[in-house]
Amino acid sequence: MSAGLVLAVDVGTRSARACVFALDGTRRGAPAAEPIDVRHPPGAPHLYEQSSEQIWHAVCAAARRALASAGEGSASAVVGVGFDATCSLVVGPGQPVSPPAAAPHAEGEVVNDVILWLCHRAEAEADAINHTRHAALRTVGGHVSPEMQMPKLLWLKRYRPDSFAAARHFFDLADFLTFRATWHDGAAPCRSACTLGCKWNFGASSDGWDDNFLEAIGLAELAAEAHARIGPATPHALGAPVGNGLCASAADALGGLRVGIAVSAGAIDAHAGALGCLGSARALDRSAALISGTSTCVMHHAVAARVVPGVWGPYRDGAVPGFFLLEGGQSATGELVEHLVTAHPAVAELRAALAARGLADAPTSALLAELSARALAAAGCGSPAEYGRAALLTRSLHVYPDFAGNRSPLADSHMRGAVIGLSLDGHSVEALCALYVSALLALCCQLRHVLDEMSDGAGSPIEQLCCTGGLASDRLFLALLADASGREVVAVAEPNACLLGGGAHASVAEAMRAMTAPPAATIAPTCDPALRAFHAAKRRVYRRMLEDQRAYRELMDAAS
């Protein structure tokens, strides 16, 4: 076992990534990524869907490339496979989830059978579920989110009753991947305690499925069929081996692995990222993992079960055994920054500058890195110790970040974003730099709001943030986060920390310790009194913009 390797697969919103690791967390070769389409049904561009079949093919292609990069003989040395994925809903598989009004699929066309996590089609259904005020809502901060599975299932029953009735199984995406990897003739599909507990209201008001809750929200048939389509009463613990291990078809598709090697119960991507981050934490109950991608998740492990309004959890053993997991976050972060930047007229000048350096087809990440460098130059920041001073570019420009609703701590999917301080000379690169920093700082102010609520509600102060993901690669963002949050920020050494969630150790805690390297950087909050006062003022602006939006909604609701 000491010489074994693990194949780790992380399925995000727009790509599937795979990488090979030794059991001490050392990466073998380079991670491989394959794109995944995000589809919008005709006439419904606000809906987000995917194909489970395309996702599986992308997973297999990424795995084969990762094994090739790891070197000859790596496939035969793999002793375990782990999957994590977004909390998207897989229906069927193979049952269409597009609204009936969308054009029907042509013969042979790929079927969209996945409702993506970020799709908010089920807002009305979430509101209806929350209106029940059922005890099962206590572990989601009192409000189920349209990103979770029960609202999506209720939407499916209402608007695609044919698919709802025909589906053999409803899966969280990580559980679907485990099913594809381990399916043997006659084997019943397993579910992970991580996915069911955190996204399906499982075990929230009882020891398993709450049939009273299912009946109260209009999904009684799921109980009447003994929960056969949504999972067993006893799910697999996070990281536990599943069934008879890797099946022959998956072993071949993933790159010639050995049949029967261990496949661990899957994890939600942010939860896997937390495991990959928190091995470097000074004290688990005084730290939080921040996983930033298309959205951002904040994962805190408390020693006691406490309900925090607007925060998901407490989930007993939700990631680390012996702790109660609390999960906060933001519905749009990387997506928000990309949206604001790529829609700005000055982005053409940045792209031209990159093209002049031979980077005509540079990804968005390179564009944001260029913008970050220009913002630091505009603020006169010559060294990392000065990066926090870039916040001063935002004195008269303020962003409120809930462009896709508020996940926490408000748990209000109807909130929207705002920009205050726009001017007629806002087409320059300098104006774009200020907007970019304003967006980053708005996200940091909201993260401070989330962290403060989690700390106060859990009775366990969060003193340290361990960060991974897209935004965590930007030292400007990390400096702003340290200053705005008033907390020490740690950048983990392994940029693919979500992939470290897959392992082959005796326990989750052992895997965390063994597979996490010392931090790449540790950033303390500023001691400059003037900069501290600036951030205090920006937090007051953030709170005022929040309350003003609520007041605007009340005024308009009164006119309805």
QUIZIPE-V995293 format. One record per residue. N is the residue number from 1. RES is the residue in one letter. SS is DSSP state (H for helix, E for strand, - for the rest). NEAR is the number of other C-alpha atoms within 8 Angstrom. D_CENTER is the distance of its C-alpha to the mean C-alpha in whole Angstrom. Layout:
((N | RES | SS | NEAR | D_CENTER) (N | RES | SS | NEAR | D_CENTER))
//
This chain:
((1 | M | - | 4 | 31) (2 | S | - | 4 | 31) (3 | A | - | 7 | 32) (4 | G | - | 10 | 29) (5 | L | E | 13 | 26) (6 | V | E | 16 | 22) (7 | L | E | 14 | 21) (8 | A | E | 16 | 17) (9 | V | E | 16 | 15) (10 | D | E | 13 | 11) (11 | V | E | 13 | 10) (12 | G | - | 10 | 8) (13 | T | - | 9 | 8) (14 | R | - | 8 | 12) (15 | S | E | 11 | 13) (16 | A | E | 16 | 14) (17 | R | E | 15 | 14) (18 | A | E | 16 | 17) (19 | C | E | 17 | 19) (20 | V | E | 15 | 22) (21 | F | E | 14 | 22) (22 | A | E | 12 | 25) (23 | L | - | 15 | 25) (24 | D | - | 8 | 25) (25 | G | - | 11 | 22) (26 | T | - | 8 | 24) (27 | R | E | 9 | 22) (28 | R | E | 11 | 25) (29 | G | E | 11 | 25) (30 | A | E | 9 | 22) (31 | P | E | 10 | 19) (32 | A | E | 11 | 19) (33 | A | E | 9 | 17) (34 | E | E | 11 | 18) (35 | P | E | 8 | 17) (36 | I | - | 12 | 16) (37 | D | - | 6 | 17) (38 | V | - | 9 | 16) (39 | R | E | 9 | 19) (40 | H | - | 10 | 20) (41 | P | - | 13 | 23) (42 | P | - | 7 | 27) (43 | G | - | 5 | 27) (44 | A | - | 8 | 24) (45 | P | - | 8 | 21) (46 | H | - | 6 | 19) (47 | L | - | 11 | 18) (48 | Y | - | 13 | 15) (49 | E | E | 16 | 16) (50 | Q | E | 15 | 16) (51 | S | - | 11 | 19) (52 | S | H | 12 | 18) (53 | E | H | 7 | 21) (54 | Q | H | 9 | 20) (55 | I | H | 11 | 17) (56 | W | H | 9 | 19) (57 | H | H | 8 | 21) (58 | A | H | 13 | 19) (59 | V | H | 15 | 18) (60 | C | H | 11 | 21) (61 | A | H | 10 | 22) (62 | A | H | 14 | 20) (63 | A | H | 16 | 21) (64 | R | H | 10 | 25) (65 | R | H | 9 | 24) (66 | A | H | 15 | 23) (67 | L | H | 14 | 25) (68 | A | H | 9 | 28) (69 | S | H | 10 | 27) (70 | A | H | 11 | 27) (71 | G | - | 9 | 31) (72 | E | - | 6 | 33) (73 | G | - | 6 | 33) (74 | S | H | 11 | 29) (75 | A | H | 11 | 29) (76 | S | H | 8 | 32) (77 | A | H | 9 | 30) (78 | V | E | 14 | 27) (79 | V | E | 11 | 27) (80 | G | E | 13 | 24) (81 | V | E | 15 | 21) (82 | G | E | 16 | 17) (83 | F | E | 16 | 14) (84 | D | E | 17 | 10) (85 | A | E | 13 | 8) (86 | T | - | 13 | 6) (87 | C | - | 15 | 8) (88 | S | - | 11 | 10) (89 | L | E | 14 | 14) (90 | V | E | 14 | 17) (91 | V | E | 16 | 20) (92 | G | E | 12 | 23) (93 | P | - | 11 | 22) (94 | G | - | 9 | 24) (95 | Q | - | 12 | 25) (96 | P | - | 9 | 24) (97 | V | - | 13 | 22) (98 | S | - | 9 | 23) (99 | P | - | 8 | 25) (100 | P | - | 7 | 29) (101 | A | - | 4 | 30) (102 | A | - | 10 | 28) (103 | A | - | 7 | 30) (104 | P | - | 4 | 31) (105 | H | - | 7 | 30) (106 | A | - | 5 | 33) (107 | E | - | 4 | 34) (108 | G | - | 4 | 32) (109 | E | - | 6 | 29) (110 | V | - | 7 | 25) (111 | V | - | 9 | 24) (112 | N | - | 14 | 21) (113 | D | - | 16 | 20) (114 | V | E | 13 | 16) (115 | I | E | 13 | 15) (116 | L | - | 12 | 12) (117 | W | - | 10 | 9) (118 | L | - | 7 | 10) (119 | C | - | 13 | 13) (120 | H | - | 8 | 15) (121 | R | - | 9 | 18) (122 | A | - | 13 | 19) (123 | E | H | 11 | 19) (124 | A | H | 7 | 23) (125 | E | H | 12 | 22) (126 | A | H | 13 | 19) (127 | D | H | 8 | 22) (128 | A | H | 9 | 25) (129 | I | H | 11 | 23) (130 | N | H | 12 | 23) (131 | H | H | 6 | 26) (132 | T | - | 8 | 27) (133 | R | - | 8 | 26) (134 | H | - | 8 | 26) (135 | A | H | 7 | 26) (136 | A | H | 10 | 23) (137 | L | H | 14 | 21) (138 | R | H | 13 | 21) (139 | T | H | 13 | 18) (140 | V | E | 12 | 16) (141 | G | - | 15 | 18) (142 | G | - | 11 | 20) (143 | H | - | 10 | 18) (144 | V | - | 12 | 16) (145 | S | - | 11 | 14) (146 | P | - | 15 | 14) (147 | E | - | 12 | 11) (148 | M | - | 12 | 12) (149 | Q | H | 12 | 15) (150 | M | H | 9 | 18) (151 | P | H | 16 | 18) (152 | K | H | 15 | 17) (153 | L | H | 9 | 20) (154 | L | H | 13 | 23) (155 | W | H | 12 | 22) (156 | L | H | 12 | 23) (157 | K | H | 11 | 26) (158 | R | H | 7 | 27) (159 | Y | H | 8 | 27) (160 | R | - | 13 | 27) (161 | P | H | 9 | 29) (162 | D | H | 6 | 30) (163 | S | H | 14 | 27) (164 | F | H | 11 | 26) (165 | A | H | 7 | 29) (166 | A | H | 8 | 29) (167 | A | - | 12 | 26) (168 | R | - | 7 | 27) (169 | H | E | 10 | 23) (170 | F | E | 12 | 20) (171 | F | E | 11 | 17) (172 | D | E | 12 | 13) (173 | L | H | 12 | 13) (174 | A | H | 16 | 13) (175 | D | H | 14 | 16) (176 | F | H | 10 | 17) (177 | L | H | 11 | 17) (178 | T | H | 14 | 19) (179 | F | H | 10 | 21) (180 | R | H | 8 | 22) (181 | A | H | 12 | 22) (182 | T | H | 14 | 25) (183 | W | - | 11 | 27) (184 | H | - | 7 | 30) (185 | D | - | 4 | 33) (186 | G | - | 4 | 33) (187 | A | - | 7 | 30) (188 | A | - | 5 | 28) (189 | P | - | 7 | 24) (190 | C | - | 13 | 22) (191 | R | - | 13 | 19) (192 | S | E | 14 | 17) (193 | A | H | 11 | 17) (194 | C | H | 13 | 14) (195 | T | H | 16 | 13) (196 | L | H | 12 | 16) (197 | G | H | 13 | 16) (198 | C | H | 12 | 13) (199 | K | H | 10 | 12) (200 | W | - | 10 | 16) (201 | N | - | 13 | 18) (202 | F | - | 11 | 20) (203 | G | - | 10 | 22) (204 | A | - | 14 | 21) (205 | S | - | 8 | 25) (206 | S | - | 7 | 27) (207 | D | - | 6 | 26) (208 | G | - | 9 | 25) (209 | W | - | 10 | 25) (210 | D | - | 12 | 26) (211 | D | H | 8 | 29) (212 | N | H | 6 | 30) (213 | F | H | 9 | 26) (214 | L | H | 12 | 26) (215 | E | H | 11 | 29) (216 | A | H | 9 | 29) (217 | I | - | 11 | 26) (218 | G | - | 7 | 28) (219 | L | - | 10 | 27) (220 | A | H | 11 | 30) (221 | E | H | 7 | 30) (222 | L | H | 12 | 27) (223 | A | H | 11 | 29) (224 | A | H | 7 | 32) (225 | E | - | 8 | 31) (226 | A | - | 6 | 31) (227 | H | - | 12 | 27) (228 | A | - | 9 | 27) (229 | R | - | 10 | 25) (230 | I | - | 9 | 22) (231 | G | - | 10 | 23) (232 | P | - | 9 | 25) (233 | A | - | 7 | 26) (234 | T | - | 5 | 25) (235 | P | - | 11 | 22) (236 | H | E | 11 | 21) (237 | A | - | 9 | 20) (238 | L | - | 13 | 17) (239 | G | - | 12 | 19) (240 | A | - | 8 | 22) (241 | P | E | 9 | 24) (242 | V | - | 12 | 24) (243 | G | - | 6 | 27) (244 | N | - | 9 | 29) (245 | G | - | 13 | 27) (246 | L | - | 15 | 26) (247 | C | - | 13 | 28) (248 | A | H | 8 | 31) (249 | S | H | 6 | 29) (250 | A | H | 11 | 26) (251 | A | H | 14 | 28) (252 | D | H | 9 | 29) (253 | A | H | 8 | 27) (254 | L | - | 12 | 24) (255 | G | - | 11 | 27) (256 | G | - | 9 | 30) (257 | L | - | 10 | 29) (258 | R | - | 10 | 31) (259 | V | - | 9 | 31) (260 | G | - | 9 | 30) (261 | I | - | 11 | 28) (262 | A | E | 12 | 25) (263 | V | E | 14 | 22) (264 | S | E | 15 | 20) (265 | A | - | 18 | 18) (266 | G | - | 18 | 14) (267 | A | E | 16 | 11) (268 | I | E | 13 | 8) (269 | D | H | 14 | 6) (270 | A | H | 10 | 5) (271 | H | H | 11 | 8) (272 | A | H | 16 | 10) (273 | G | H | 16 | 9) (274 | A | H | 14 | 11) (275 | L | H | 15 | 14) (276 | G | H | 15 | 14) (277 | C | H | 15 | 14) (278 | L | H | 14 | 16) (279 | G | H | 12 | 19) (280 | S | H | 12 | 20) (281 | A | - | 10 | 20) (282 | R | - | 6 | 24) (283 | A | - | 6 | 23) (284 | L | H | 9 | 20) (285 | D | H | 12 | 21) (286 | R | H | 11 | 21) (287 | S | E | 16 | 18) (288 | A | E | 15 | 15) (289 | A | E | 16 | 12) (290 | L | E | 13 | 10) (291 | I | E | 14 | 7) (292 | S | E | 15 | 7) (293 | G | - | 11 | 6) (294 | T | - | 10 | 7) (295 | S | - | 12 | 5) (296 | T | E | 13 | 6) (297 | C | E | 13 | 6) (298 | V | E | 11 | 9) (299 | M | E | 13 | 11) (300 | H | E | 12 | 14) (301 | H | E | 13 | 17) (302 | A | E | 12 | 20) (303 | V | - | 8 | 23) (304 | A | - | 7 | 24) (305 | A | - | 10 | 23) (306 | R | - | 7 | 23) (307 | V | - | 12 | 21) (308 | V | - | 12 | 20) (309 | P | - | 8 | 20) (310 | G | - | 14 | 17) (311 | V | - | 15 | 15) (312 | W | E | 12 | 13) (313 | G | E | 15 | 16) (314 | P | E | 12 | 18) (315 | Y | E | 12 | 17) (316 | R | E | 10 | 20) (317 | D | - | 10 | 19) (318 | G | - | 14 | 15) (319 | A | - | 10 | 14) (320 | V | - | 11 | 18) (321 | P | - | 9 | 21) (322 | G | - | 7 | 23) (323 | F | - | 13 | 20) (324 | F | E | 15 | 19) (325 | L | E | 16 | 15) (326 | L | E | 14 | 14) (327 | E | E | 11 | 11) (328 | G | E | 15 | 11) (329 | G | E | 13 | 9) (330 | Q | E | 12 | 9) (331 | S | - | 12 | 9) (332 | A | - | 13 | 10) (333 | T | - | 14 | 10) (334 | G | H | 12 | 11) (335 | E | H | 10 | 12) (336 | L | H | 12 | 14) (337 | V | H | 11 | 16) (338 | E | H | 9 | 16) (339 | H | H | 8 | 18) (340 | L | H | 10 | 20) (341 | V | H | 11 | 21) (342 | T | H | 7 | 22) (343 | A | - | 7 | 24) (344 | H | - | 9 | 26) (345 | P | - | 7 | 29) (346 | A | - | 10 | 30) (347 | V | H | 12 | 27) (348 | A | H | 7 | 30) (349 | E | H | 8 | 31) (350 | L | H | 12 | 29) (351 | R | H | 10 | 28) (352 | A | H | 9 | 32) (353 | A | H | 8 | 32) (354 | L | H | 12 | 29) (355 | A | H | 10 | 32) (356 | A | H | 8 | 35) (357 | R | - | 7 | 33) (358 | G | - | 6 | 33) (359 | L | - | 8 | 29) (360 | A | - | 10 | 30) (361 | D | - | 5 | 27) (362 | A | - | 9 | 24) (363 | P | - | 6 | 20) (364 | T | H | 7 | 19) (365 | S | H | 7 | 18) (366 | A | H | 8 | 21) (367 | L | H | 12 | 22) (368 | L | H | 8 | 20) (369 | A | H | 9 | 22) (370 | E | H | 9 | 25) (371 | L | H | 11 | 24) (372 | S | H | 12 | 23) (373 | A | H | 8 | 26) (374 | R | H | 9 | 28) (375 | A | H | 13 | 27) (376 | L | H | 13 | 28) (377 | A | H | 9 | 31) (378 | A | H | 9 | 32) (379 | A | - | 10 | 31) (380 | G | - | 7 | 34) (381 | C | - | 12 | 31) (382 | G | - | 8 | 33) (383 | S | - | 6 | 31) (384 | P | H | 7 | 28) (385 | A | H | 5 | 29) (386 | E | H | 8 | 30) (387 | Y | H | 14 | 27) (388 | G | H | 11 | 26) (389 | R | H | 9 | 29) (390 | A | H | 14 | 27) (391 | A | H | 11 | 26) (392 | L | H | 8 | 30) (393 | L | H | 9 | 29) (394 | T | H | 11 | 28) (395 | R | - | 7 | 31) (396 | S | - | 5 | 31) (397 | L | - | 12 | 28) (398 | H | E | 14 | 25) (399 | V | E | 12 | 22) (400 | Y | E | 12 | 20) (401 | P | - | 14 | 17) (402 | D | - | 13 | 16) (403 | F | - | 10 | 16) (404 | A | - | 10 | 14) (405 | G | - | 12 | 15) (406 | N | E | 15 | 14) (407 | R | - | 14 | 12) (408 | S | - | 12 | 13) (409 | P | - | 13 | 16) (410 | L | - | 8 | 18) (411 | A | - | 12 | 16) (412 | D | E | 9 | 18) (413 | S | - | 11 | 16) (414 | H | - | 6 | 20) (415 | M | - | 11 | 19) (416 | R | - | 10 | 20) (417 | G | - | 11 | 20) (418 | A | E | 9 | 23) (419 | V | E | 9 | 25) (420 | I | E | 7 | 28) (421 | G | - | 7 | 31) (422 | L | - | 7 | 31) (423 | S | - | 5 | 34) (424 | L | - | 5 | 36) (425 | D | - | 6 | 36) (426 | G | - | 8 | 32) (427 | H | - | 10 | 32) (428 | S | - | 9 | 33) (429 | V | H | 10 | 30) (430 | E | H | 8 | 31) (431 | A | H | 10 | 30) (432 | L | H | 14 | 27) (433 | C | H | 12 | 26) (434 | A | H | 12 | 27) (435 | L | H | 12 | 24) (436 | Y | H | 13 | 22) (437 | V | H | 13 | 22) (438 | S | H | 14 | 22) (439 | A | H | 14 | 19) (440 | L | H | 11 | 18) (441 | L | H | 13 | 20) (442 | A | H | 13 | 19) (443 | L | H | 10 | 15) (444 | C | H | 12 | 17) (445 | C | H | 13 | 19) (446 | Q | H | 10 | 16) (447 | L | H | 10 | 15) (448 | R | H | 11 | 18) (449 | H | H | 9 | 19) (450 | V | H | 12 | 16) (451 | L | H | 10 | 17) (452 | D | H | 8 | 20) (453 | E | H | 10 | 20) (454 | M | H | 13 | 18) (455 | S | H | 11 | 21) (456 | D | H | 9 | 24) (457 | G | H | 10 | 22) (458 | A | H | 13 | 22) (459 | G | - | 6 | 25) (460 | S | - | 10 | 23) (461 | P | - | 9 | 23) (462 | I | - | 12 | 20) (463 | E | - | 8 | 22) (464 | Q | E | 12 | 20) (465 | L | E | 13 | 16) (466 | C | E | 16 | 15) (467 | C | E | 14 | 13) (468 | T | E | 19 | 11) (469 | G | E | 13 | 9) (470 | G | - | 9 | 11) (471 | L | H | 10 | 13) (472 | A | H | 13 | 13) (473 | S | H | 9 | 16) (474 | D | - | 10 | 18) (475 | R | H | 9 | 20) (476 | L | H | 11 | 21) (477 | F | H | 11 | 18) (478 | L | H | 12 | 18) (479 | A | H | 12 | 22) (480 | L | H | 14 | 21) (481 | L | H | 12 | 18) (482 | A | H | 15 | 21) (483 | D | H | 14 | 24) (484 | A | H | 13 | 22) (485 | S | H | 12 | 20) (486 | G | - | 10 | 24) (487 | R | - | 12 | 22) (488 | E | E | 12 | 22) (489 | V | E | 14 | 19) (490 | V | E | 13 | 19) (491 | A | E | 14 | 17) (492 | V | - | 16 | 17) (493 | A | - | 10 | 20) (494 | E | - | 7 | 18) (495 | P | - | 8 | 15) (496 | N | - | 8 | 14) (497 | A | H | 14 | 13) (498 | C | H | 16 | 10) (499 | L | H | 15 | 13) (500 | L | H | 15 | 15) (501 | G | H | 16 | 14) (502 | G | - | 16 | 16) (503 | G | - | 13 | 20) (504 | A | - | 9 | 23) (505 | H | - | 8 | 24) (506 | A | - | 6 | 26) (507 | S | - | 6 | 24) (508 | V | H | 11 | 20) (509 | A | H | 8 | 22) (510 | E | H | 9 | 24) (511 | A | H | 12 | 21) (512 | M | H | 12 | 19) (513 | R | H | 9 | 23) (514 | A | H | 10 | 24) (515 | M | H | 13 | 21) (516 | T | - | 15 | 20) (517 | A | - | 10 | 22) (518 | P | - | 7 | 24) (519 | P | - | 10 | 22) (520 | A | - | 8 | 22) (521 | A | E | 8 | 23) (522 | T | E | 9 | 23) (523 | I | E | 10 | 23) (524 | A | - | 9 | 25) (525 | P | - | 12 | 25) (526 | T | - | 10 | 28) (527 | C | - | 6 | 32) (528 | D | - | 6 | 33) (529 | P | H | 6 | 35) (530 | A | H | 6 | 35) (531 | L | H | 10 | 31) (532 | R | H | 11 | 30) (533 | A | H | 8 | 32) (534 | F | H | 9 | 30) (535 | H | H | 10 | 27) (536 | A | H | 9 | 28) (537 | A | H | 8 | 30) (538 | K | H | 9 | 26) (539 | R | H | 9 | 25) (540 | R | H | 8 | 28) (541 | V | H | 9 | 27) (542 | Y | H | 14 | 23) (543 | R | H | 8 | 25) (544 | R | H | 8 | 28) (545 | M | H | 9 | 26) (546 | L | H | 9 | 23) (547 | E | H | 8 | 27) (548 | D | H | 8 | 28) (549 | Q | H | 9 | 26) (550 | R | H | 8 | 27) (551 | A | H | 8 | 30) (552 | Y | H | 8 | 30) (553 | R | H | 8 | 29) (554 | E | H | 8 | 31) (555 | L | H | 8 | 34) (556 | M | H | 8 | 33) (557 | D | H | 7 | 32) (558 | A | H | 6 | 36) (559 | A | - | 5 | 37) (560 | S | - | 4 | 36))
//
